[in-house]
């Protein structure tokens, strides 16, 4: 009996130790964590509930207080970041539209309200000579029509407007060679030369350059300057030719600036009236020296005076010049 009671007691002690060991980790873990938190709090650490306050006291910034502290420290929240570039010279998106409307961003060639092309630039864009490659093709076609045996080598090519005796403007390509002054009526739409006028340079006897003038009773006006080339000072136009708008037997030609001369530097050089006059004078004097005309005074007389156009009412020229009928232009949609 004594041995049996001793074995039962030992079994009860083993069961009690087993129950304590199995329940120990679950019951002892909070105590261990609490002890760790207390040790970290004593060592200067902070438990999770107290981390925000401890960081604020230690100089850190908790998430709820970061916006206010950044404002007090000189920082800027998202609403203030748009104000700082404005003060520094930048522009936020709502203000950039106002600045562009005021003309700070848009080019002067554009309408600041609608962003479209300015009226004068839009009108110039209608000329076919401004289309990419059109002028180069026209110059190539004109160069092939120059007769090397008769005309000689080319000295210069110009794009100008010819003004007839009824004040009508016509688009022309003018070429100066060794022996001739060539005037081409070129179609920039179909890339075809419609007419060629050849004037021997040894016949050119007078050059007049200056502003345009009309008779006292005329209602016409023309701005700008021009050059008139005479090649037969002894012959005057007849009465019939003066009143014929299609007459071509006049002993002179009048040129002025092409409307596209202010487009860029290339067109400015091609439409330069003064340069054309100087080169024409030089070429004509050389032609007079090498091929003098018998019975005619050699040399070229240069006059700086007004160019007279004997036109009074000029209704046809008014309508034609206003609508640029003498130029190759886009006329818009004519269909319905």
Buried (B, 14 or more C-beta within 10 A) or exposed (E): EEEEEEEEEEEEEEEEEEEEEEEEEEEEEEEEEEEEBEEEEEEEEBBEEEEBEBBEEEEEBEEEBEEEEBEEEEEEEEEEEBEEEEEEEEBEEEEEEEEBEEEEEBEEEBEBEEEEBBEEBEBBBBBBBBBEEBBEEBBEBBEEEBEEEEBBEBBBBBBBBBBBBBBBBBBBBBBBBBBBBBBBBBBBEEEEBEEBBBBBBBBBBBBBBBEBBBEEEBEBEBEEBBBBBBBBEEEEBEEEBBEBEEBEEBBBBBBBBBBBBEBEEEBEEBBBBEEBBEBBBEBBBBBBEEBEEEEBEEBBEEEEEBBBBEBEEBEBBBEBBEEBBBBBBEEEEEEE
